[in-house]
Amino acid sequence: MKIITSPGEMQQLMLDEKKAGRTIGFVPTMGYLHEGHLSLLKRAGEENDVMVLSIFVNPLQFGPAEDLDSYPRDFERDSRLAEAEGADYLFSPAPEDMYPGGVPSVSVIVNRKTDVLCGKSRPGHFAGVATVVSKLFHIVSPDKAYFGKKDAQQLAVIESLAHDLNFPVKIIGGETVREPDGLAKSSRNVRLLPEERKEAPVLYESLSEAARLIAEGTKDTEQLKALIRSRIKAESSGSIDYAEILSWPELKETDRAEGTIIIALAVKFKHARLIDNIIIAV
């Protein structure tokens, strides 16, 4: 596995791979890899000739009061995991190499799908995501790029980014990987207090209960969201940021659980904000 830090060097290597007729599978991450990331790497390796992982904690997608400095990092561990999974390249640039001079003079604005879910309370977040992903797509030139469905709003935004700006890349959504008790794998899980970790499975349990009720005929989304909020409040110390049911992938509000929908939530614990979702066809 080659570790590359220079965007220019990485771009040239990828152009050489493309000229040689090899397909490139790309998994962009912010590091601190877990089984969810590794499942995306495995699929990228199976479906492409060349597997590329990027590790870059993107400062543009963190707000002033968010956890950029404390975001978990362990490059040595991540590089070992990536190599064991068969990655051919690990691209890990420094912020000053991705954004010479600090804040870029040009960025990507996201016009839709950001006024709900995480975007509602994190203004500018998805502009930061779209900007860095655009840069990474230009640097890596992937044929396929892999993103986890746990970050469903991010996936929906990136699908629109690739489509609307005509990036020649296929976006692949990977299924959420979970702990045995149902908690979605996340880099932030390590920041849960012991008691919070015991409570956290209620997030997925409440989503699953809502999905079961929909299958049994309950269609009123306000009723379903109230049930989710009630259970989380009763069974955890977390503070609910949101519990929503929206159309997928449009992310539009709906009062009826019909068609393809996403049931999504975010809950804040003392040192960690966790998100989870279920996407179902009704």
Secondary structure, 3 states (H helix, E strand, C coil): CEEECCHHHHHHHHHHHHHCCCCEEEEEECCCCCHHHHHHHHHHHHHCCEEEEEECCCHHHCCCCCCCCCCCCCHHHHHHHHHHCCCCEEECCCHHHHCCCCCCCCCCCCCCCCCCHHHHHCCCHHHHHHHHHHHHHHHHCCCEEEEEHHHHHHHHHHHHHHHHCCCCCEEEEECCCECCCCCECCHHHHHCCHHHHHHCCHHHHHHHHHHHHHHCCCCEHHHHHHHHHHHHHHHCCCEEEEEEEEECCCCCECCECCCEEEEEEEEECCCCEEEEEEEEEC
